[in-house]
Amino acid sequence: MMKTNPLNQSRSHRVMLSIRKNWGLYLLLLPALVLTICFAYIPMYGVIIAFKDFKPAQGILGSRWADPWFKYFLKFFKSYQFKTTISNTLLINIYSLLVGFPLPVVLALMINQLSNQRFRKGFQTITCMPHFISTVVMVGMIMLFLSPGSGILGNLYRLAGKEAPNLMASATAFPSIYVWSDIWQHVGWDSIIYIAALSAVDPTLYEAATVDGASRWQKVVAIDLPMLIPTMIILMILRMGNLMGLGFEKVYLMQNDMNIRASEVISTYVYKIGILSAQYSYSAAINMFNTIINFILLLAVNQISKRLSSTSLL
């Protein structure tokens, strides 16, 4: 007769007691849990089409297995678009990370230093408002502003007696237009979590620093920044875990035949291959490769952070 491990039994007992005590909270969590399982975990079985010669008429289970099983992965590695999509995705994401990651921190520190509460709230509201502009409207605004014919840029150049460049048709300008418009739209929203972290700073620390004769800059360096570092590390880990992922909608809407050399990223290529060309197995293999790389990066950066700073997701 098998003996029950007292440690496991005690742990199970504590879990059951916690559920009974907080059943109302678990009940509130239940709808979100059901939705996540139904729309995130159950559909994951469909990823097996990356290893099959998928035919919609035969279904996922009825389609034959690819021979060899890595057939579509190999096809992507040999594709002329492999280097282009990987390099464009990495370039835009690294550019966005280098520029877009520190700016919310700087904005949060600036807002935290504002003494006028009315001006502070107004300024924070104004910086957050662009976040609620839809992607379609945002791209429309970019095209209107940068239009060489009737846009703001075109009118400014004509006032100077010069011909405006067509930036939306420039492959070299595409990464900068994408990144800086994204920063303008989301920097205020991204700074909220840092402002929340700064609100937890003990006011007596500022009082003690003032008594010691510390300047405003010294307070930021000695008090505010150390408080933000754990939050910055966690967000950096999450950003690195999405280094190979780039939003589809904005890139696709900004894309045209003139800038395709710099705007063809993995997400747009998967859409064109999977939806427009109906190569479902091939597109699933590309997307799975992308997900695996992101997962490996997430684990690697998390472990590095855990060893260097003792701050990690797990």
N, C-alpha and C positions, 0 to 999 in steps of 0.2 A: 504493500500500500504506500503510495507516494505521500510524502510529507509536504505540507504547505509552508512556504517561506514566510516566517513571521514579518520580515521587513516588507515584502510585497503586500501581505495582508494588511499591515498597518497603513501602508501608503494608499491602498484601495479604500480603506475605511475613511481616511482623511478626505479623499476625493469625494466620496459619497456624502460625507457630512457637509462639505463645502457646497455641493450641488443642492442639498436640502436646505441649507441656510440661505443661499443666494439664488433660489430657483427663479425668482422674478427677473433677475439680471440675465440668467441663461435663457429665459423665455424670450426676452427682448433680442438676444443674440441669434435665436433660432432662424428667423427669416433670412438674415444675412448669410448664415451658414448654409441654409438650403439653396439659396440663389448661387452661392459660390460653388457648391457641389454640382448643381445642375448645369451651370453655364461656364464653369471653368475646368472642373475635374472630369466630369463624365465625357465631354467632347474630346478630351485628350486622347482617347483611344483611336481617334481618327488620324493621329500622327503616323500610324502604321502604313498609310498610303505612300509614305516616302520610301518604303521598302517593297512596294507592289507596283505592278503595271495596272494602275487603277482605271477601271472603266465604270462610268456612272451607271450604266445599265446593269452591270453585274454586282454593284455595291462594294462596300469596303471588304467584307469577309469573302465575297465571291470572286473577287479579282485575284489573278495569279501573282505569286511572289516574283519579284524582279530577279533576274539572273545576270550577274551576281547581285547580292542583296544591296551592295553599295553602288549600284549602277547609276543612279541619278545624282548621287554625291560626286562621283567621278566625272559625270557629265558637266556639273557646275565647275569643278576644279579645272577642267580643260576648256571651259567656255572663254571666249574673248572678253566677256563681260565680268569675269571673276575679278581680275585686277582692278578694273574700273570701279565696280560697285563697292568693293572692299575699301579701296583708297579714298573714294569720295565720302563714304560713310564715316570712316575714321577721321578724315580731315575736318569735316563739319562738326563732328562730336567733340574732338579734341579742341578745336577752335572755340566752340561753345563752352567747354569745360574751363579752359584757361581764362576766358573773359567773363563768362557768365557766373562762375562759381564765387569769386571773391566780391563781385559787385553787390549782391544782396547783403553780405556781411558789412560792407562799407556803408550802405544805405541804412541798415539797422543801427549801426553805431552813430551815424549822423542824426537820425531821428531820436535816438536815446539821449542825445546831448541837447535837444531843444527844450528850453525851459517853459516857453509859452504853450500851455496845454491845448488851447484852441487852435493855434497855428500848427502844432504837432499833429493833432488829429486830422486837420484839413489836409496837410501835406501827405500824411500816410494814406488817406482816402484817395487823393488824386493819383498817387503812384500805383495804387492797387486797381484802379478803375480799368486800365487797358486789358487786364487779365480776362475780363468778362466779354471782350470782343470776340466774336466767333472767328474761326480760321478763315472762312470764306470772305467775310467782311475785311479781315486784316489783309489778306492778299489783294483784295480789291483796292484798299487804301494804298498799299505799296505801289501798285501799278499806276494809280492816279497820280501819286506824288512824283514818281520817277519817270512818268511818260515824257519823252523828248518833245512831243507835239503840244499837248495841252496841260501837262502836269506842272506842279510847282517848280520842279527842277528845270523843265524846259523854259518856263517864263523867266526864271532868274538868269538863265544863260542868254536869253534873247535881250534882256535888259542890259546885259554886259556886251551885247553885240557879238555873241559867240553861238556856235551850234552845240546843242546839248547832246551828250553821248546817250546811247540807248543801253542803259545799265542792265535792264532785264534781259537783254539779248547777249550779255557778256558772260562768258563762262568764268572768267577770273573774278568778276564782281559778285557772282552768285553766293559763295560762302559768306561773304561779309554782309550782304543784304539779308540773308536768312538769319544769321546769328544776331546781328545788331537789332533787327526788327523784333526778334524773339526776346532779346534782353529788355527792350523797351516795353514789351507787352507783359513780361512776367517778373521783372526784377522787384517790383513792389510787393507782389504776392509772395514771392520766395523769401522776402525779408521778414515776413510775419513770424516765422518760427524762431528766428534769431531775436526779434523784439520780445517775444514771449520768454525766451531764455534770459534776456537781460532784465526782464521785470522781476526775476527771482533773485536778483543780487541784493544782498543785505545792505540797506541804506547806511548802516553804521560803518561799513567799509569806506564809503565815500566821505563820511564825516571824519573818520580817522585819517584818511589821506589828505583832506583839507587842512586838518590841524598840523600835519607833518609838512605842509607847504607844497604838496604835489600840484602840478599844473593839470589842466584838463586833459592834455595829451598823455601825461603820465598816468592818470586815472584810467584812460582807455586801455593803455598798454598793460598796466599792472592788475586791473580789476576786470574790465569788460572782456578783453580778448581771452584770458584764461577760462572765463565762464562759458564762452562760446565754442571753445575747442572741441569738447566732446560732441556737441551737436554738429559741428562742421565735419568731424570724422565720420559720424554715422551717415550724414548726407553724401559725403564723398564716396563712401562704400556703395551706397545705393546708385549714385551716378555712374560709378565705374562698372557696376553690374549691368548697366544699360549702354555701355560704350559702343556696342555694335548695333544698337537699336536707334532708329531715327524716325520721328513721326512721318507718316505717309502723306496725310492730307495737304499740309503746307508745301512740302517739296513738290508734290504732284501738281498742285495748282500754280506754282511758280515756274514750273518746267515748260520749256519750249524747245523747238528744234535747234535754236542758236546756242542755248546754254546746256544742252543735254550732256555735253562732255563732262561737266562738273556737277550736274544735278541728278544724274542717274545713280541712285543709292539702292541698297538691298531691298527696302520696303517697296519702292516703286517698281523695281525689276520683278519682284515676286508677284505684284499685282498684275503686271503686264503678261507675265508667263502663265500665271494661274487662272486669272479671270478672263483676260482678253484672248489668250492663245489656248486656253483650256488644257494646259499641260499640268494637271493637278499633282501628280506624283513628283514631278520635277520641282514645282514651286514649294511643295511641302518639304522636300529634301533641303532646299535652300534655306527656308525659314527655320528648319530644325537645326541645321548647321549654325545659323546665326544665334539661336537660343542656347545651344551648347557652349558656344564661345562666351556668351554673356554670363552663363552660369559659372563657367570656369573662372572668369575674371572676378566675379562676385566672391567666390570662395577664396581665391588667391589674395585679393585685397583685404578681405575680412581677416584672414590669418595673419597677414603682415601687420595690419593695424592692431590685432590682438597681442602680438609679440612686442611691438614697439611702444604702444600706448596703453595697453590693457583695456581698450575700448573697442567693442565689436558688436555685431548683431546677435551673436550667439555666445 
